[in-house]
Amino acid sequence: MEITSVSFFGCSCGKEGDPHYDGAFAAAEAVAQSGRRVVNGGGPGVMLAATMGANEGGGKTTAVYYRPELAKLAEGPLAANHADKSFEESNYILRTKKLLELGDAYIVFNGGTGTISEFGMAWGLARLYFGHHKPLILYGDFWEHLIKDFREHMLIRPEEIDVISIVSSPSEVLTALDSYETVLKKNRHDHKGCTNPECDLLL
């Protein structure tokens, strides 16, 4: 089993020169150069950086977006974030679900409440499908402090920590992805023939 696509999550704010934007750009470039598809939410900030970085790396991109009518603070699609392939969903929840289904692994950058909700869903799924879960990579040293607080103040199980990798550079992203592929090859399991709707959330 190989990791062929990676979903990027992070702040819809920021531009070139901001650490979270530049980190996402560089990570997406490295992921694309490794032959993997980059998936994001089709908006600005980290999402745009992911598409632009993947383009710089000569890779393929997928964007999943929706056009908010009632959610006035939602960013919506960004014309500049032009991916090779795109999906339009009817609301934020379904967009998040699609991003989680399309990615074989997830990278979470700095962000606000939207990023927190995406991170929480990805983390919860990793625990539910532990052993068949998709890798969860957290980009940035600040995650060390956050995860430490979760462990100290919330009822976190050991396996919920085991699904997380914290990295701070594009090379560490690739190392984390490659390491997980090695684990998959040693413990082969294939869900390609699975018809259960949950199968898109497994690796």
N, CA and C of each residue as an Amber inpcrd file, in Angstrom:
protein
   609
   0.8460000  -1.1920000   0.0000000   0.0000000   0.0000000   0.0000000
   0.8790000   1.2390000   0.0000000   0.5700000   2.1720000  -0.8720000
   1.3540000   3.4040000  -0.9540000   0.4970000   4.6120000  -0.6140000
   1.1630000   5.6410000  -0.1450000   0.4980000   6.9190000   0.1050000
   0.6360000   7.7420000  -1.1630000  -0.4440000   7.8860000  -1.8980000
  -0.3930000   8.5490000  -3.1970000  -0.9560000   9.9640000  -3.1780000
  -1.6690000  10.3370000  -2.1200000  -2.2240000  11.6880000  -2.0420000
  -2.1860000  12.1800000  -0.6010000  -1.9710000  13.4740000  -0.4340000
  -1.8360000  14.0680000   0.8960000  -2.7310000  15.3000000   0.9890000
  -3.6180000  15.3150000   1.9750000  -4.4970000  16.4710000   2.1890000
  -3.8330000  17.4730000   3.1340000  -3.8760000  18.7380000   2.7240000
  -3.2830000  19.8380000   3.4960000  -4.4000000  20.6290000   4.1890000
  -4.2200000  20.8990000   5.4830000  -5.1610000  21.7000000   6.2530000
  -4.4070000  22.8510000   6.9110000  -5.0310000  24.0160000   6.9930000
  -4.3860000  25.1510000   7.6390000  -5.1490000  26.4350000   7.4140000
  -4.5940000  27.5060000   7.9080000  -5.2580000  28.8090000   7.9060000
  -5.5700000  29.3100000   6.4940000  -6.7560000  29.9070000   6.3460000
  -7.1080000  30.5210000   5.0590000  -6.5170000  31.9200000   4.9320000
  -5.8460000  32.3680000   5.9850000  -5.1730000  33.6690000   5.9510000
  -3.7070000  33.4630000   5.5920000  -3.0250000  34.5540000   5.3360000
  -1.5920000  34.4740000   5.0910000  -1.2340000  34.4860000   3.6230000
  -0.0120000  34.9100000   3.3810000   0.5010000  34.9930000   2.0180000
   1.9950000  34.7330000   2.0530000   2.6240000  34.8050000   0.9010000
   4.0590000  34.5540000   0.8250000   4.8010000  35.4240000   1.8300000
   5.6940000  34.8240000   2.5930000   6.4250000  35.5280000   3.6390000
   5.9400000  35.1770000   5.0320000   4.7020000  34.6590000   5.1400000
   4.1920000  34.1890000   6.4220000   4.6840000  32.7580000   6.6500000
   5.1250000  32.4290000   7.8590000   5.7210000  31.1080000   8.1060000
   4.8150000  29.9420000   7.7470000   3.5190000  30.0390000   8.0760000
   2.6350000  28.9040000   7.7890000   2.3870000  28.7700000   6.2870000
   2.3210000  29.8930000   5.5710000   2.1670000  29.8440000   4.1160000
   3.4200000  29.2520000   3.4670000   4.5740000  29.7840000   3.8550000
   5.8290000  29.3110000   3.2610000   6.0900000  27.8410000   3.5870000
   5.7310000  27.4340000   4.8140000   5.9020000  26.0350000   5.1930000
   5.0390000  25.1110000   4.3570000   3.7910000  25.5270000   4.1230000
   2.8770000  24.7210000   3.3120000   3.3530000  24.6500000   1.8670000
   3.8380000  25.7780000   1.3460000   4.3480000  25.8140000  -0.0280000
   5.5050000  24.8290000  -0.1830000   6.4690000  24.9100000   0.7360000
   7.6650000  24.0620000   0.6470000   7.3150000  22.5920000   0.8450000
   6.4180000  22.3230000   1.7760000   6.0100000  20.9380000   2.0220000
   5.2840000  20.3660000   0.8130000   4.3950000  21.1630000   0.2080000
   3.6560000  20.7050000  -0.9690000   4.5940000  20.4700000  -2.1500000
   5.5820000  21.3210000  -2.2900000   6.5690000  21.1300000  -3.3560000
   7.2890000  19.7980000  -3.1780000   7.6860000  19.5160000  -1.9300000
   8.3980000  18.2630000  -1.6510000   7.4820000  17.0540000  -1.8710000
   6.2350000  17.1580000  -1.4200000   5.2750000  16.0640000  -1.5970000
   5.0540000  15.7970000  -3.0890000   4.9020000  16.8730000  -3.8580000
   4.7020000  16.7300000  -5.3070000   5.9220000  16.0940000  -5.9660000
   7.0980000  16.5130000  -5.5690000   8.3170000  15.9540000  -6.1510000
   8.4890000  14.4770000  -5.8070000   7.8490000  14.0400000  -4.7330000
   7.9100000  12.6210000  -4.3570000   6.9120000  11.7830000  -5.1580000
   6.1300000  12.4580000  -6.0220000   5.1800000  11.7450000  -6.8720000
   3.7880000  11.6250000  -6.2950000   3.5180000  12.3300000  -5.2170000
   2.2160000  12.2500000  -4.5630000   1.3410000  13.4620000  -4.9220000
   0.0500000  13.2520000  -4.9820000  -0.9050000  14.3260000  -5.2820000
  -1.1530000  15.1630000  -4.0340000  -1.3100000  16.4770000  -4.2170000
  -1.5900000  17.4030000  -3.1170000  -3.0690000  17.7930000  -3.1680000
  -3.7540000  17.6400000  -2.0380000  -5.1850000  17.9120000  -1.9280000
  -5.3990000  19.0380000  -0.9200000  -6.2850000  19.9830000  -1.2330000
  -6.5740000  21.0660000  -0.2870000  -7.9800000  21.5980000  -0.5090000
  -8.3680000  22.5630000   0.3250000  -9.7340000  23.0660000   0.3350000
 -10.0810000  24.1220000  -0.6900000  -9.1840000  24.4210000  -1.6060000
  -9.5120000  25.3000000  -2.7170000  -9.6000000  26.7760000  -2.4100000
  -9.1690000  27.1800000  -1.2180000  -9.2530000  28.5840000  -0.8230000
  -7.8960000  29.2590000  -0.7620000  -7.8020000  30.3770000  -0.0330000
  -6.5410000  31.1210000   0.1040000  -5.6610000  30.5640000   1.2250000
  -4.5990000  31.2840000   1.5500000  -3.7290000  30.9090000   2.6570000
  -2.9940000  29.6110000   2.4140000  -3.0140000  28.7320000   3.4150000
  -2.3190000  27.4450000   3.3150000  -2.8310000  26.6350000   2.1270000
  -4.1140000  26.7490000   1.8290000  -4.6830000  25.9960000   0.7000000
  -4.0650000  26.4410000  -0.6280000  -3.9800000  27.7410000  -0.8240000
  -3.3490000  28.2680000  -2.0360000  -1.8710000  27.8870000  -2.0730000
  -1.2020000  27.9980000  -0.9260000   0.2180000  27.6400000  -0.8500000
   0.4340000  26.1860000  -1.2490000  -0.4880000  25.3140000  -0.8520000
  -0.3660000  23.9020000  -1.1830000  -0.4370000  23.6870000  -2.6960000
  -1.4040000  24.3490000  -3.3470000  -1.5250000  24.2210000  -4.7960000
  -0.3150000  24.8130000  -5.5010000   0.0970000  25.9970000  -5.0800000
   1.2260000  26.6610000  -5.7310000   2.5210000  25.8810000  -5.5270000
   2.7130000  25.3510000  -4.3180000   3.9090000  24.5580000  -4.0540000
   3.9400000  23.2810000  -4.8730000   2.7790000  22.6340000  -4.9890000
   2.7010000  21.4160000  -5.7880000   2.9820000  21.7120000  -7.2600000
   2.4670000  22.8400000  -7.7370000   2.7530000  23.2430000  -9.1180000
   4.2460000  23.4570000  -9.3270000   4.8770000  24.0940000  -8.3480000
   6.3220000  24.3360000  -8.4280000   7.0860000  23.0130000  -8.4620000
   6.5460000  22.0130000  -7.7720000   7.1910000  20.7090000  -7.7280000
   6.8080000  19.8040000  -8.8880000   6.0130000  20.3390000  -9.8230000
   5.6370000  19.5670000 -10.9970000   4.6350000  18.4630000 -10.7210000
   3.8400000  18.6370000  -9.6530000   2.9120000  17.5830000  -9.2700000
   1.4690000  17.8650000  -9.6230000   0.5910000  16.9620000  -9.2090000
  -0.8400000  17.0570000  -9.4420000  -1.5490000  17.5890000  -8.1960000
  -2.6630000  18.2880000  -8.4310000  -3.3930000  18.8970000  -7.3160000
  -4.8900000  18.6160000  -7.4290000  -5.5320000  18.5620000  -6.2690000
  -6.9870000  18.4480000  -6.1950000  -7.4930000  19.4710000  -5.1870000
  -8.5550000  20.1840000  -5.5390000  -9.1730000  21.1510000  -4.6320000
 -10.6060000  20.7200000  -4.3400000 -11.0070000  20.8430000  -3.0830000
 -12.3770000  20.5520000  -2.6680000 -12.9240000  21.8190000  -2.0130000
 -13.9850000  22.3770000  -2.5730000 -14.4970000  23.6390000  -2.0490000
 -16.0130000  23.6350000  -1.9880000 -16.5660000  24.6720000  -1.4030000
 -18.0040000  24.9060000  -1.4780000 -18.2290000  26.4070000  -1.5500000
 -19.4000000  26.7990000  -1.9970000 -19.7310000  28.2150000  -2.1580000
 -20.6980000  28.6230000  -1.0450000 -20.1890000  29.2060000   0.0230000
 -21.0450000  29.5120000   1.1670000 -22.0960000  30.5850000   0.8530000
 -23.3180000  30.3120000   1.2360000 -24.3900000  31.2960000   1.1070000
 -24.7850000  31.8480000   2.4690000 -24.8820000  30.9700000   3.4520000
 -25.2890000  31.3860000   4.7920000 -24.1010000  31.5690000   5.7300000
 -23.0120000  30.8630000   5.4650000 -21.8080000  30.9750000   6.3080000
 -20.9990000  32.1810000   5.8410000 -21.3410000  33.3340000   6.3430000
 -20.7620000  34.5810000   5.8350000 -19.2700000  34.7260000   6.1120000
 -18.7600000  34.0070000   7.1000000 -17.3320000  34.1260000   7.4190000
 -16.4920000  33.0380000   6.7490000 -17.1090000  32.1890000   5.9620000
 -16.3610000  31.1610000   5.2370000 -15.6870000  31.7790000   4.0200000
 -14.4960000  31.2800000   3.6830000 -13.7060000  31.9180000   2.6300000
 -14.2020000  31.5960000   1.2180000 -14.7730000  30.4250000   1.0160000
 -15.2170000  30.0390000  -0.3290000 -14.0390000  29.7480000  -1.2460000
 -14.3260000  29.3690000  -2.5000000 -13.2490000  29.0460000  -3.4410000
 -12.4750000  30.2950000  -3.8560000 -11.2170000  30.1080000  -4.1960000
 -10.3620000  31.1950000  -4.6570000  -9.9710000  30.9090000  -6.1060000
 -10.2550000  31.8590000  -6.9940000  -9.9920000  31.6490000  -8.4210000
  -8.5240000  31.3320000  -8.6800000  -7.6300000  31.9400000  -7.8980000
  -6.1940000  31.7130000  -8.0990000  -5.7670000  30.3010000  -7.7190000
  -6.5880000  29.6390000  -6.8980000  -6.2710000  28.2730000  -6.4740000
  -6.8530000  27.3100000  -7.5080000  -6.1630000  27.2170000  -8.6170000
  -6.6410000  26.4180000  -9.7380000  -5.9470000  25.0650000  -9.7310000
  -6.7090000  24.0170000  -9.4000000  -6.1550000  22.6680000  -9.3050000
  -6.4450000  21.8750000 -10.5760000  -5.7180000  20.7890000 -10.7430000
  -5.9250000  19.9180000 -11.8990000  -7.2980000  19.2590000 -11.8570000
  -7.7520000  18.9880000 -10.6250000  -9.0320000  18.3260000 -10.4240000
  -9.7480000  19.0220000  -9.2770000 -11.0660000  19.1250000  -9.3350000
 -11.7810000  19.8050000  -8.2630000 -13.1160000  19.1340000  -7.9690000
 -13.5610000  19.3120000  -6.7340000 -14.8600000  18.8330000  -6.2850000
 -15.5680000  19.9930000  -5.6000000 -16.8630000  20.1280000  -5.8460000
 -17.6490000  21.1410000  -5.1430000 -18.6550000  20.4380000  -4.2440000
 -18.6050000  20.7400000  -2.9580000 -19.5370000  20.1780000  -1.9860000
 -20.5420000  21.2440000  -1.5570000 -21.6030000  20.8200000  -0.8890000
 -22.6990000  21.7440000  -0.5740000 -22.5100000  22.5080000   0.7300000
 -21.5960000  22.0330000   1.6020000 -21.3530000  22.7470000   2.8570000
 -19.9860000  22.3910000   3.4320000 -19.6380000  23.0530000   4.5010000
 -18.3130000  22.9060000   5.1170000 -18.0730000  21.4790000   5.6150000
 -19.0830000  20.8700000   6.2190000 -18.9180000  19.5280000   6.7660000
 -18.6120000  18.5250000   5.6590000 -19.3600000  18.6100000   4.5680000
 -19.1380000  17.6820000   3.4630000 -17.8020000  17.9450000   2.7740000
 -17.3850000  19.2120000   2.7430000 -16.0580000  19.5040000   2.1850000
 -14.9670000  18.8430000   3.0250000 -15.0730000  18.9740000   4.3450000
 -14.0920000  18.3510000   5.2230000 -14.0910000  16.8430000   5.0360000
 -15.2690000  16.2460000   4.9660000 -15.3790000  14.7980000   4.7650000
 -14.6770000  14.3810000   3.4760000 -14.8720000  15.1250000   2.4130000
 -14.2500000  14.7880000   1.1350000 -12.7260000  14.9020000   1.2160000
 -12.2350000  15.9240000   1.8870000 -10.7870000  16.0890000   2.0560000
 -10.1910000  14.9170000   2.8380000 -10.9270000  14.4510000   3.8370000
 -10.4590000  13.3230000   4.6380000 -10.5000000  12.0240000   3.8340000
 -11.4660000  11.9030000   2.9390000 -11.5630000  10.7060000   2.1090000
 -10.4810000  10.6740000   1.0300000 -10.2040000  11.8170000   0.4190000
  -9.2770000  11.8600000  -0.7100000  -7.8180000  11.6920000  -0.3010000
  -7.4530000  12.1660000   0.8620000  -6.0660000  12.0700000   1.3020000
  -5.7440000  10.7020000   1.8780000  -4.5710000  10.1670000   1.5210000
  -4.0580000   8.9610000   2.1670000  -3.2820000   9.3220000   3.4310000
  -3.0090000  10.6000000   3.5900000  -2.3270000  11.1270000   4.7730000
  -2.7390000  12.5890000   4.9050000  -2.5670000  13.1450000   6.1100000
  -2.9670000  14.5180000   6.3750000  -1.8050000  15.3120000   6.9730000
  -1.6650000  16.5610000   6.5170000  -0.7120000  17.4860000   7.1300000
  -1.4970000  18.6840000   7.6300000  -1.3230000  19.0240000   8.9080000
  -2.0580000  20.1350000   9.5080000  -1.0800000  21.2380000   9.9020000
  -1.3100000  22.4230000   9.3560000  -0.4920000  23.5970000   9.6480000
  -1.2090000  24.4730000  10.6650000  -0.6380000  25.6050000  10.9760000
  -1.2670000  26.5210000  11.9240000  -2.5590000  27.0710000  11.3320000
  -3.5020000  27.3650000  12.1900000  -4.7780000  27.8880000  11.7100000
  -5.7020000  28.2250000  12.8580000  -6.9320000  28.5650000  12.5220000
  -7.9220000  28.9430000  13.5200000  -8.9300000  27.8340000  13.7840000
 -10.1800000  28.2200000  14.0540000 -11.1860000  27.2370000  14.4440000
 -11.4940000  26.2430000  13.3270000 -11.4350000  26.6990000  12.0680000
 -11.6590000  25.7730000  10.9640000 -10.6070000  24.6840000  10.9350000
  -9.3530000  25.0780000  11.1160000  -8.2560000  24.1080000  11.1390000
  -8.3720000  23.1930000  12.3520000  -8.7840000  23.7580000  13.4850000
  -8.9590000  22.9420000  14.6860000 -10.0140000  21.8670000  14.4550000
 -11.1150000  22.2330000  13.7830000 -12.1730000  21.2490000  13.5310000
 -11.6830000  20.1500000  12.5910000 -10.8990000  20.5200000  11.5810000
 -10.3650000  19.5360000  10.6430000  -9.3580000  18.6160000  11.3360000
  -8.5070000  19.2240000  12.1540000  -7.5340000  18.4460000  12.9310000
  -8.2510000  17.4730000  13.8640000  -9.2910000  17.9570000  14.5550000
 -10.0290000  17.1040000  15.4810000 -10.6670000  15.9240000  14.7860000
 -11.2430000  16.1500000  13.6160000 -11.8600000  15.0610000  12.8730000
 -10.8050000  14.0570000  12.4070000  -9.6870000  14.5610000  11.8730000
  -8.6220000  13.6660000  11.4060000  -8.0440000  12.8580000  12.5650000
  -7.8660000  13.4900000  13.7120000  -7.3090000  12.8160000  14.8810000
  -8.2820000  11.7560000  15.3950000  -9.5590000  12.1060000  15.4370000
 -10.5620000  11.1490000  15.8850000 -10.6360000   9.9270000  14.9890000
 -10.5680000  10.1480000  13.6820000 -10.5970000   9.0300000  12.7370000
  -9.3700000   8.1400000  12.8980000  -8.2190000   8.7580000  13.1200000
  -6.9860000   7.9850000  13.2930000  -7.0980000   7.0530000  14.4950000
  -7.7280000   7.5350000  15.5470000  -7.8930000   6.6970000  16.7290000
  -8.9330000   5.5920000  16.4760000 -10.0380000   5.9360000  15.8170000
 -11.0920000   4.9510000  15.5670000 -10.6030000   3.7990000  14.6950000
  -9.7630000   4.1300000  13.7070000  -9.2770000   3.1190000  12.7660000
  -7.8170000   2.7720000  13.0370000  -7.4060000   2.8980000  14.2760000
  -6.0100000   2.6800000  14.6560000  -5.5050000   1.3430000  14.0980000
  -4.3630000   1.3970000  13.4410000  -3.8050000   0.2190000  12.7890000
  -4.1120000   0.1940000  11.3080000  -5.1950000   0.8570000  10.9220000
  -5.5610000   1.0250000   9.5190000  -5.7610000   2.5090000   9.2260000
  -5.2470000   3.3360000  10.1210000  -5.4880000   4.7790000  10.0470000
  -4.5740000   5.4610000   9.0340000  -5.0040000   6.6360000   8.6070000
  -4.1850000   7.4620000   7.7230000  -3.2350000   8.3040000   8.5770000
  -1.9750000   8.4560000   8.1530000  -1.0020000   9.2110000   8.9390000
  -1.4460000  10.6540000   9.1870000  -1.2050000  11.1240000  10.3890000
  -1.5510000  12.4910000  10.7810000  -0.2530000  13.2270000  11.1210000
   0.1150000  14.1620000  10.2640000   1.3740000  14.9030000  10.4100000
   1.0630000  16.3370000  10.8060000   1.6450000  16.7900000  11.8960000
   1.4330000  18.1470000  12.3960000   2.6900000  18.9610000  12.1070000
   2.5120000  20.0720000  11.3870000   3.6710000  20.8360000  10.9060000
   3.9000000  22.0670000  11.7860000   5.0410000  22.0780000  12.4750000
   5.4120000  23.2310000  13.3000000   5.7160000  22.8300000  14.7300000
   6.7380000  23.4470000  15.3040000   7.1450000  23.1090000  16.6730000
   6.0750000  23.4460000  17.7050000   5.1780000  24.3930000  17.3960000
   4.1480000  24.7950000  18.3570000   3.2320000  23.6220000  18.7200000
   3.1450000  22.6370000  17.8270000   2.2990000  21.4760000  18.1080000
   2.7950000  20.6980000  19.3260000   4.1010000  20.7240000  19.5780000
   4.6400000  20.0140000  20.7430000   3.9630000  20.4890000  22.0210000
   3.7950000  21.8160000  22.1400000   3.1790000  22.3890000  23.3420000
   1.6950000  22.0350000  23.4100000   1.0090000  22.0910000  22.2750000
  -0.4220000  21.7930000  22.2580000  -0.6900000  20.3390000  22.6220000
   0.0610000  19.4370000  22.0300000  -0.1430000  18.0140000  22.3230000
   0.2150000  17.7150000  23.7740000   1.2360000  18.3830000  24.2980000
   1.6010000  18.2190000  25.7110000   0.4310000  18.6380000  26.6030000
  -0.2190000  19.7530000  26.2680000  -1.3700000  20.2050000  27.0540000
  -2.5370000  19.2300000  26.9460000  -2.7770000  18.7040000  25.7500000
  -3.8350000  17.6960000  25.5950000  -3.5660000  16.5020000  26.5080000
  -2.3190000  16.0600000  26.5390000  -1.9710000  14.8820000  27.3430000
  -2.1300000  15.1650000  28.8310000  -1.8330000  16.3920000  29.2350000
  -1.8770000  16.7290000  30.6590000  -3.2940000  17.0050000  31.1550000
  -4.1510000  17.5500000  30.2860000  -5.4390000  18.0550000  30.7610000
  -6.6650000  17.3360000  30.1910000  -6.4580000  16.4330000  29.2320000
  -7.5930000  15.7180000  28.6670000  -7.3550000  14.2110000  28.7440000
  -8.3990000  13.4460000  28.4790000  -8.3360000  11.9960000  28.6580000
  -7.8540000  11.3290000  27.3720000  -6.5880000  11.5400000  27.0830000
  -5.9780000  11.0480000  25.8490000  -5.4380000   9.6410000  26.0470000
  -5.8050000   8.7330000  25.1460000  -5.3330000   7.3520000  25.1950000
  -3.9630000   7.2460000  24.5190000  -3.1610000   6.2410000  24.8970000
  -1.8150000   6.1040000  24.3050000  -1.8280000   6.0190000  22.7810000
  -2.7860000   5.2740000  22.2030000  -2.8030000   5.1230000  20.7450000
  -3.1230000   6.4350000  20.0400000  -3.7590000   7.3580000  20.7510000
  -4.0770000   8.6500000  20.1440000  -2.8210000   9.5050000  19.9560000
  -1.8130000   9.2410000  20.7450000  -0.5230000   9.9060000  20.5660000
   0.2940000   9.1900000  19.4950000   0.1410000   7.8670000  19.4340000
   0.9280000   7.0750000  18.4920000   0.6180000   7.3960000  17.0340000
  -0.5500000   7.9500000  16.7470000  -0.9200000   8.2270000  15.3470000
  -0.3530000   9.5510000  14.8520000   0.2810000  10.3090000  15.7370000
   0.7380000  11.6640000  15.4030000   2.2370000  11.6930000  15.1240000
   2.6090000  12.4600000  14.0960000   4.0140000  12.8100000  13.8590000
   4.1020000  14.3280000  13.8170000   5.0190000  14.9030000  14.5730000
   5.2300000  16.3520000  14.5660000   6.5160000  16.6430000  13.8120000
   6.4290000  17.5040000  12.8060000   7.5770000  17.8100000  11.9540000
   7.7360000  19.3230000  11.8290000   8.8950000  19.7460000  11.3540000
   9.1310000  21.1810000  11.2040000   9.8450000  21.5330000   9.9080000
   9.8950000  20.5830000   8.9650000  10.5370000  20.8550000   7.6850000
   9.9550000  19.9300000   6.6140000  10.0550000  20.3260000   5.3430000
   9.5720000  19.4640000   4.2570000  10.2460000  18.0970000   4.2330000
  11.5420000  18.0650000   4.5320000  12.2430000  16.7760000   4.5190000
  11.6830000  15.8460000   5.5910000  11.2800000  16.4110000   6.7320000
  10.6950000  15.5950000   7.7920000   9.3050000  15.1020000   7.4020000
   8.5920000  15.8760000   6.5900000   7.3020000  15.4200000   6.0560000
   7.5070000  14.1560000   5.2380000   8.4730000  14.1870000   4.3250000
   8.7300000  13.0270000   3.4760000   9.2080000  11.8350000   4.2940000
  10.0160000  12.0890000   5.3010000  10.4820000  11.0030000   6.1650000
   9.3040000  10.3410000   6.8630000   8.3660000  11.1550000   7.3610000
   7.1860000  10.6150000   8.0440000   6.3310000   9.7930000   7.0890000
   6.1300000  10.2880000   5.8710000   5.3340000   9.5590000   4.8850000
   6.0110000   8.2500000   4.4880000   7.3160000   8.3150000   4.2350000
   8.0550000   7.1220000   3.8350000   8.0840000   6.0870000   4.9610000
   8.2220000   6.5530000   6.1950000   8.2580000   5.6400000   7.3380000
   6.9300000   4.9100000   7.4790000   5.8410000   5.6320000   7.2650000
   4.5470000   4.9860000   7.3880000   4.3210000   3.9920000   6.2560000
   4.8060000   4.3190000   5.0740000   4.6980000   3.3600000   3.9650000
   5.4540000   2.0730000   4.2850000   6.5920000   2.1980000   4.9370000
   7.3650000   1.0200000   5.3330000   6.5720000   0.1510000   6.2930000
   5.8880000   0.8030000   7.2460000   5.0440000   0.0640000   8.1940000
   3.9220000  -0.6540000   7.4540000   3.3160000   0.0250000   6.4960000
   2.2190000  -0.5670000   5.7270000   2.6790000  -1.7990000   4.9510000
   3.8750000  -1.7290000   4.3910000   4.3860000  -2.8480000   3.6050000
   4.6660000  -4.0680000   4.4810000   5.0530000  -3.8170000   5.7280000
   5.3120000  -4.9230000   6.6550000   4.0160000  -5.5240000   7.1820000
   2.9710000  -4.7170000   7.2510000   1.6800000  -5.1630000   7.7750000
   0.6060000  -4.9250000   6.7220000   0.7410000  -5.6120000   5.6030000
  -0.1140000  -5.3580000   4.4520000  -1.5890000  -5.5650000   4.7570000
  -2.3930000  -4.5920000   4.3630000  -3.8420000  -4.7550000   4.3680000
  -4.4000000  -3.8800000   3.2500000  -5.2880000  -4.4410000   2.4810000
  -5.7950000  -3.7550000   1.3000000  -7.3140000  -3.6320000   1.3880000
  -7.8040000  -2.3980000   1.2620000  -9.2450000  -2.1620000   1.3560000
  -9.8580000  -1.8220000   0.0020000  -9.1270000  -2.0920000  -1.0770000
  -9.6220000  -1.6970000  -2.3980000 -10.9220000  -2.3950000  -2.7700000
 -11.1220000  -3.6190000  -2.2860000 -12.3500000  -4.3390000  -2.6000000
 -13.4850000  -4.0500000  -1.6420000 -13.2370000  -3.1760000  -0.6820000
 -14.2320000  -2.8770000   0.3430000 -15.3490000  -2.0010000  -0.2310000
 -16.5910000  -2.3440000   0.0740000 -17.7390000  -1.5760000  -0.4230000
 -18.4260000  -0.7740000   0.6760000 -17.9590000  -0.9130000   1.9020000
 -18.5260000  -0.1550000   3.0130000 -18.1870000   1.3260000   2.8450000
 -19.1350000   2.2430000   3.0880000 -18.8530000   3.6810000   2.9430000
 -17.6920000   4.1700000   3.8110000 -17.3800000   3.4380000   4.8770000
 -16.2840000   3.8400000   5.7460000 -14.9190000   3.5990000   5.1240000
 -14.8700000   2.7790000   4.0890000 -13.5770000   2.3440000   3.5620000
 -12.7190000   3.4970000   3.0450000 -13.3420000   4.5880000   2.6080000
 -12.5820000   5.7320000   2.1270000 -11.8120000   6.4250000   3.2460000
 -12.1230000   6.0850000   4.4880000 -11.4570000   6.7100000   5.6290000
 -10.3420000   5.8350000   6.1790000 -10.1070000   4.6860000   5.5420000
  -9.0590000   3.7540000   5.9670000  -7.8780000   3.7850000   5.0220000
  -6.7400000   3.3120000   5.4870000  -5.5720000   3.1510000   4.6280000
  -5.0940000   1.7100000   4.7650000
